[in-house]
Amino acid sequence: MNVADSREPPLLAAKVGGFSRMSRYLSDRNDGVELRDDIGHHVDEIALRGQALQVVSALMNAEAEEARDKTFILSVRDESDAIVLKVRLACQIEEAWS
């Protein structure tokens, strides 16, 4: 059964014995200052990568006006504290008139 076509409740995802469930992930951000996530969110494993990319892109967009050389790192941990995904987005702007 395709998860997208499933009639299961929306908080279900990663396949487990014919049923799906979501896992809790914590997202630590670092843009020169580390912010550790102590709460986390329940996320579908399939959607985890896309959601991480959306978060780091939104952070970069928020800083775009002031940034000339900026790197954002989003490290996603599972409940056992293991890093399961890391997204690094670098922005370097070179303007002839500045």
Buried (B, 14 or more C-beta within 10 A) or exposed (E): EEBEEEEEEEEBBBEEEEEBBBBEBBBBBBBEEEEEBEEBBEBBBEEBEEBBBEBBBEBBEEEEEEBEEBBBBBBBBBEEEEEBBEBEBEBEEEEEEE
